[in-house]
């Protein structure tokens, strides 16, 4: 979908972020208080709203072009949806990576969509900025892959049932005014033999809907899914580039990248703040293989693993670098 046909005009090298930002201490404290019964759910909600407002304000101030709400109201990207969808139960803790754990959902019945899960947060974020705000969802394949299934006959049946649920949420976001919607599918680069199922499920989500769709895929065996991954029916692929030192470009050399690319140019898994020169070098290398008008710039992945200070510094580095490059390529 062409963005201008949706009434959105972006500058060269649009800057965005993948989705999550680090949560301030106020949220961590409020969640502990909520769990112990010291504050109400509404009081927790107000703390999450205030943290969201501050992140939107920061993005406005530094010049981010496509804003994200920062996911102050979410914990894990799959559990958040499973906890709110009929057909799921929440299981015990499993390790995600490092010392981070999440409660792995269990599909115990027919999954269904009853009401919007993210729309009110999107509306709140959009009310705070004149820039477009991404709708942010987890894709059906990843929700399926990161859950236990005790109801459906197969992984395919589970993924396609979830695709109908995610589609309903997408339709609700579009009805609310969202025009840029990101549907994350990080699991698809791990089980490379199921790429066709990722394509089928995403098609069930996005087919014939009027929005500009992105998908975020990270840290997988891209050599085994490229160029087949380009069949996933989205307009823009959000990919980590810096953590692997632009190694994905070896794939692009063999087969041209044909869609828009949101290129991660700072590593979210290191405390180190990249230099201006490093980011310029990465963008220049990528621009040799992706037409400038198809290139967006952002971090590798969600920034929630960094401190607030680190996340802000990394985003400022991206914005400042892009502002200079725009003058050169204008």
C-alpha positions as CSV (number, residue, x, y, z in Angstrom):
1,X,0.0,0.0,0.0
2,X,1.4,3.4,-1.0
3,X,1.6,5.7,2.0
4,X,0.7,8.8,0.1
5,X,-2.5,7.2,-1.0
6,X,-3.3,6.9,2.7
7,X,-2.6,10.6,3.2
8,X,0.8,10.2,4.8
9,X,3.9,11.9,3.5
10,X,7.2,11.1,5.1
11,X,10.7,12.5,4.5
12,X,13.6,10.7,3.1
13,X,14.9,8.0,5.5
14,X,11.8,8.0,7.8
15,X,12.9,7.4,11.4
16,X,10.8,5.2,13.7
17,X,11.3,2.6,16.4
18,X,10.4,-1.1,16.5
19,X,8.0,-0.8,19.4
20,X,9.0,-1.2,23.0
21,X,10.8,1.3,25.2
22,X,12.3,0.7,28.7
23,X,9.8,1.1,31.5
24,X,10.6,3.8,34.1
25,X,10.8,3.0,37.8
26,X,7.4,4.5,38.3
27,X,5.8,1.6,36.4
28,X,7.9,-1.1,38.0
29,X,6.9,0.3,41.4
30,X,3.2,0.7,40.5
31,X,3.0,-2.9,39.2
32,X,4.5,-4.3,42.4
33,X,2.0,-2.2,44.4
34,X,-0.9,-3.4,42.2
35,X,0.2,-7.1,42.6
36,X,0.2,-6.6,46.4
37,X,-3.2,-4.8,46.4
38,X,-1.8,-1.4,47.4
39,X,-3.2,0.4,44.4
40,X,-6.1,-0.2,42.0
41,X,-6.0,-1.2,38.4
42,X,-7.1,2.3,37.4
43,X,-4.2,3.8,39.4
44,X,-1.8,1.5,37.6
45,X,-3.4,2.6,34.3
46,X,-2.7,6.3,35.1
47,X,0.9,5.6,35.7
48,X,1.2,3.7,32.4
49,X,-0.5,6.6,30.6
50,X,1.9,9.1,32.1
51,X,4.9,7.0,31.0
52,X,3.4,6.8,27.5
53,X,2.9,10.5,27.4
54,X,6.5,11.2,28.3
55,X,7.8,8.8,25.6
56,X,5.6,10.4,23.0
57,X,6.8,13.8,24.1
58,X,10.4,12.7,23.8
59,X,9.8,11.3,20.2
60,X,8.2,14.6,19.2
61,X,11.0,16.6,20.7
62,X,13.8,14.8,18.9
63,X,12.0,14.5,15.5
64,X,10.9,10.9,15.2
65,X,8.8,10.6,12.0
66,X,6.7,7.6,12.8
67,X,5.9,7.3,16.5
68,X,5.4,4.3,18.7
69,X,3.5,4.2,22.0
70,X,6.5,2.4,23.7
71,X,4.3,-0.4,25.1
72,X,4.3,0.8,28.6
73,X,1.1,-1.3,29.3
74,X,2.6,-4.6,28.0
75,X,4.9,-7.1,29.5
76,X,5.7,-9.9,27.0
77,X,4.6,-9.4,23.4
78,X,2.7,-12.7,23.3
79,X,1.4,-13.0,26.8
80,X,-0.2,-9.6,26.6
81,X,-2.6,-10.8,23.9
82,X,-3.1,-14.3,25.3
83,X,-4.1,-12.9,28.7
84,X,-6.9,-11.0,27.0
85,X,-8.2,-13.5,24.4
86,X,-10.8,-16.2,25.1
87,X,-9.4,-19.6,24.4
88,X,-6.1,-19.0,26.3
89,X,-4.9,-19.9,29.8
90,X,-1.7,-18.5,31.2
91,X,0.9,-21.2,32.1
92,X,4.1,-21.2,34.2
93,X,7.3,-19.2,33.6
94,X,9.7,-20.2,30.8
95,X,12.9,-18.5,29.9
96,X,12.8,-16.1,27.0
97,X,16.5,-15.2,26.9
98,X,19.2,-14.4,29.4
99,X,17.5,-13.9,32.8
100,X,14.2,-12.8,31.3
101,X,11.1,-15.0,31.7
102,X,7.5,-14.9,30.6
103,X,4.4,-17.0,31.4
104,X,3.9,-19.2,28.4
105,X,0.3,-19.2,27.2
106,X,-1.7,-22.4,26.6
107,X,-4.4,-22.6,24.0
108,X,-7.2,-24.6,25.7
109,X,-10.2,-23.7,23.6
110,X,-11.4,-21.9,20.5
111,X,-9.6,-18.5,20.3
112,X,-11.8,-15.5,19.6
113,X,-11.8,-11.7,19.5
114,X,-14.4,-10.0,21.7
115,X,-13.2,-6.4,21.9
116,X,-10.2,-4.2,20.9
117,X,-7.0,-4.8,22.9
118,X,-4.8,-2.0,21.7
119,X,-7.0,0.6,20.1
120,X,-7.5,2.8,23.1
121,X,-3.7,2.9,23.6
122,X,-3.2,3.8,20.0
123,X,-5.9,6.5,20.2
124,X,-4.3,8.0,23.3
125,X,-0.8,8.0,21.7
126,X,-2.1,9.5,18.5
127,X,-3.9,12.3,20.4
128,X,-0.5,13.4,21.7
129,X,1.3,13.9,18.4
130,X,0.7,15.1,14.9
131,X,3.1,12.4,13.6
132,X,1.6,9.0,12.5
133,X,1.6,6.4,15.3
134,X,2.1,2.8,14.4
135,X,-0.5,0.2,15.4
136,X,1.6,-2.5,17.2
137,X,0.5,-6.2,17.2
138,X,2.1,-9.6,17.5
139,X,1.5,-11.8,14.5
140,X,-0.5,-15.1,14.5
141,X,2.4,-17.3,13.7
142,X,4.5,-16.1,16.6
143,X,1.6,-16.2,19.1
144,X,1.1,-19.8,18.0
145,X,4.8,-20.8,18.1
146,X,5.3,-19.2,21.6
147,X,2.3,-20.9,23.1
148,X,1.4,-24.5,24.0
149,X,-1.5,-25.9,22.0
150,X,-4.0,-28.2,23.7
151,X,-7.0,-27.6,21.5
152,X,-6.4,-27.4,17.7
153,X,-5.4,-30.3,15.6
154,X,-2.2,-28.8,14.1
155,X,0.1,-25.8,14.2
156,X,-1.4,-24.6,10.9
157,X,-5.0,-24.7,12.4
158,X,-3.8,-22.8,15.4
159,X,-2.0,-20.1,13.4
160,X,-4.9,-19.6,11.0
161,X,-7.4,-19.4,13.9
162,X,-5.2,-16.7,15.5
163,X,-4.9,-14.9,12.1
164,X,-8.6,-14.3,12.2
165,X,-8.3,-12.8,15.7
166,X,-5.4,-10.6,14.7
167,X,-7.3,-9.5,11.6
168,X,-10.2,-8.3,13.8
169,X,-7.8,-6.2,15.9
170,X,-6.3,-4.8,12.7
171,X,-9.7,-3.9,11.4
172,X,-10.5,-2.1,14.7
173,X,-7.2,-0.1,14.5
174,X,-8.0,0.9,10.9
175,X,-11.5,2.0,11.9
176,X,-10.0,4.1,14.7
177,X,-7.8,5.8,12.1
178,X,-4.5,3.9,12.2
179,X,-2.8,3.8,8.7
180,X,0.6,2.2,9.6
181,X,0.3,-1.1,11.3
182,X,3.2,-3.4,12.4
183,X,2.6,-7.1,12.9
184,X,5.7,-8.7,14.5
185,X,6.7,-12.2,13.5
186,X,10.1,-12.9,15.1
187,X,9.4,-16.6,15.2
188,X,9.4,-17.0,11.5
189,X,13.2,-16.8,11.1
190,X,13.7,-19.7,13.5
191,X,11.5,-22.4,12.1
192,X,12.5,-21.8,8.5
193,X,10.6,-24.9,7.2
194,X,7.3,-23.2,8.1
195,X,7.8,-20.0,6.1
196,X,4.8,-20.9,3.9
197,X,2.6,-21.0,7.0
198,X,3.8,-17.5,8.0
199,X,2.9,-16.2,4.5
200,X,-0.5,-17.9,4.6
201,X,-1.4,-16.6,8.1
202,X,-0.2,-13.0,7.3
203,X,-2.3,-13.0,4.1
204,X,-5.3,-13.9,6.2
205,X,-4.6,-10.9,8.4
206,X,-3.8,-8.2,5.8
207,X,-5.6,-9.2,2.6
208,X,-7.7,-6.4,1.1
209,X,-7.2,-4.0,4.1
210,X,-6.4,-0.4,3.5
211,X,-3.2,0.2,5.6
212,X,0.5,0.2,5.2
213,X,1.8,-3.0,6.9
214,X,5.2,-3.7,8.4
215,X,6.5,-6.9,10.0
216,X,9.5,-7.1,12.4
217,X,11.7,-10.2,12.1
218,X,14.9,-10.5,14.1
219,X,17.9,-12.6,14.9
220,X,17.2,-15.7,12.8
221,X,18.6,-17.8,10.0
222,X,17.8,-15.3,7.2
223,X,19.9,-17.2,4.7
224,X,17.3,-20.0,4.8
225,X,14.2,-17.8,4.4
226,X,15.5,-15.2,1.9
227,X,14.2,-14.3,-0.7
228,X,11.1,-16.4,0.2
229,X,10.3,-14.1,3.1
230,X,9.5,-11.4,0.6
231,X,6.3,-13.3,-0.1
232,X,5.0,-12.3,3.3
233,X,2.2,-9.9,2.3
234,X,3.5,-6.7,4.0
235,X,4.9,-3.4,2.6
236,X,7.9,-3.1,4.9
237,X,10.3,-5.5,6.6
238,X,11.8,-4.2,9.9
239,X,15.1,-6.1,10.2
240,X,18.1,-6.0,12.6
241,X,21.2,-5.0,10.6
242,X,23.7,-3.7,13.1
243,X,23.9,-6.6,15.5
244,X,25.0,-8.8,12.6
245,X,27.2,-6.0,11.1
246,X,25.0,-5.7,8.0
247,X,25.5,-9.4,7.1
248,X,22.0,-9.5,5.6
249,X,23.4,-7.5,2.7
250,X,25.0,-10.7,1.4
251,X,21.5,-12.0,0.8
252,X,20.5,-8.8,-0.9
253,X,23.6,-9.1,-3.2
254,X,22.3,-12.4,-4.5
255,X,18.6,-11.4,-4.8
256,X,17.5,-7.8,-4.7
257,X,15.4,-6.6,-1.8
258,X,12.1,-5.5,-3.4
259,X,10.1,-4.0,-0.6
260,X,10.6,-1.2,1.9
261,X,13.1,-1.8,4.6
262,X,13.2,-0.5,8.2
263,X,16.9,-1.0,8.8
264,X,18.1,-1.4,12.4
265,X,21.3,0.7,12.7
266,X,21.9,0.6,16.5
267,X,22.2,-2.6,18.5
268,X,19.7,-2.9,21.3
269,X,21.7,-5.7,23.1
270,X,24.6,-3.5,24.1
271,X,25.0,-0.7,26.6
272,X,27.5,1.0,24.2
273,X,26.2,4.0,22.4
274,X,27.1,3.9,18.7
275,X,29.1,6.8,17.2
276,X,27.7,9.0,14.5
277,X,30.4,7.6,12.1
278,X,29.3,4.0,12.7
279,X,25.6,4.7,12.0
280,X,26.5,6.7,8.8
281,X,28.7,3.8,7.6
282,X,25.8,1.3,8.2
283,X,23.3,3.4,6.4
284,X,25.6,4.0,3.4
285,X,26.3,0.3,3.1
286,X,22.6,-0.5,3.2
287,X,21.7,2.2,0.7
288,X,23.9,0.5,-1.9
289,X,21.4,-2.3,-2.0
290,X,18.1,-0.7,-1.1
291,X,16.7,2.3,-3.0
292,X,16.7,5.4,-0.9
293,X,13.0,5.9,-1.2
294,X,12.4,2.4,0.3
295,X,14.7,2.9,3.3
296,X,13.5,3.6,6.8
297,X,15.8,3.8,9.8
298,X,15.3,2.5,13.4
299,X,17.0,0.4,16.1
300,X,17.5,-3.3,15.6
301,X,14.7,-4.4,17.9
302,X,12.6,-3.1,20.8
303,X,14.6,-0.9,23.2
304,X,13.0,-2.2,26.4
305,X,16.2,-4.1,27.4
306,X,18.1,-0.8,27.7
307,X,18.0,1.8,30.4
308,X,15.9,4.9,29.7
309,X,19.1,7.0,29.3
310,X,20.6,4.5,26.9
311,X,17.4,4.2,24.8
312,X,17.2,7.9,24.5
313,X,20.8,8.3,23.5
314,X,20.5,5.6,20.8
315,X,17.4,7.2,19.3
316,X,19.1,10.7,19.4
317,X,22.1,9.2,17.5
318,X,19.8,7.8,14.8
319,X,17.9,11.1,14.4
320,X,20.9,13.3,14.3
321,X,22.7,11.1,11.8
322,X,19.6,10.9,9.5
323,X,19.2,14.7,9.6
324,X,22.7,15.1,8.2
325,X,22.3,12.4,5.6
326,X,19.1,14.0,4.4
327,X,21.0,17.2,3.5
328,X,23.5,15.1,1.5
329,X,20.9,13.0,-0.4
330,X,18.3,15.7,-0.8
